[in-house]
Amino acid sequence: MKALVLSGGKGTRLRPLTHTIAKQLVPVANRPILGYVMHHLSEAGIHDTGVIVAPETQNEVKNYLGNGNAWGLEITYITQERPLGLAHAVKTARDYLGDEPFIMYLGDNLLGSGISHAVTAFETEGADCMIFLKKVPDPRAFGVAQLDDTGNIIKLVEKPKNPPSDLALVGVYLFSNAIHEAIDNIKPSWRGELEITDAIQELIDKGKKVKGEILDSWWLDTGKKDDFLAANTTVLDQYIKRSIKGHIDATSTVEGRVEVAKGAKIINSTIRGPAVIGKKTIVDNAFIGPYSSVGDRVVIRNSVIEHVVILEGSIVEGVVRLEDSLIGRNARVVKGKRLRGALRLMIGDHSHVEI
């Protein structure tokens, strides 16, 4: 089985951050989202991996993933000139995929569990398609699946006003080579895109075996700021352990599950976990509260932060309280003449905010 990882798209819901960084590379707990995806593929024993990239961000993606050796994968890059739908991405990768079954994994999705069980089930069932599904409180914002009593999907509906179930489509799909003919038989939607849901419905209409795999762990789509912060919170809660490799001076306190990377310096400060502090970062006379991820080479001085993600090279100085915020690379958030109350920010790379 091969893998097809989608790392293109424009990331419009995370702008302005994604004007200068691929959304799949924005770090969760100081690790790019794509890193979690690649780990799941490797864990499932998948080796050959095609990565769909966009012309604007392909160099960054290639710089991070390299040839895939870090995960025991062999990566082939496939350029999708324009984001014309998930089914179009499969069509773009047709030569690479050949006639082999494959798993398609959207590179901006995070799963609380791996994919090994689903891969085994797909092969055992002899299905032509298996879709990851998750029960959600309000399915109207998602593609929704209706299942029969044996777990076969009998209908897919995109963002329905009256959902036939509470099962939303997660961004992981397994396909046999039958999906290629199905894609050839569909037409672009009103959005001008080739929709993978239309192709899967084509499989259903042709009598192919389409199964649902219902997740019992968490799933997070990191497309928007608040979703992204929620993903960061969940990952910190589940995976972070106490690890102090940087320097903590005698006047500082580090409480709970906190990772302090090599070369970081904590001076006259308090850090309360779960939290991660990146390499060569300086925290001076500051408080860093729970659910904060601070990237490499960041400076936080005379400030209080909590529930934030700060990317590499940024400076936060003299801020009374910063919370619920996503700060891009090499940004500056510094104190002006007056400051009242808490801040809620989302700013892109190389920005300068004076408050």
Secondary structure, DSSP 8 states (H G I E B T S, - for coil): -EEEEEE-S--GGGTTGGGSS-GGGSEETTEEHHHHHHHHHHHTT--EEEEEE-TTTHHHHHHHHTTSGGGT-EEEEEE-SS---HHHHHHHTHHHHTTS-EEEEETTEEESS-SHHHHHHHHHHT-SEEEEEEE-S-GGGSEEEEE-TTSBEEEEEES-SS-SSSEEEEEEEEE-THHHHHHHT----TTSS--HHHHHHHHHHTT--EEEEE-SS-EEE-SSHHHHHHHHHHHHHHH---EE-SEE-TT-EEESSEEE-TT-EEES-EEESSEEE-TT-EEES-EE-SSEEE-TT-EEES-EEEEEEE-TT-EEES-S-EEEEEE-TT-EEE--S---S-B--EE-TT-EEE-
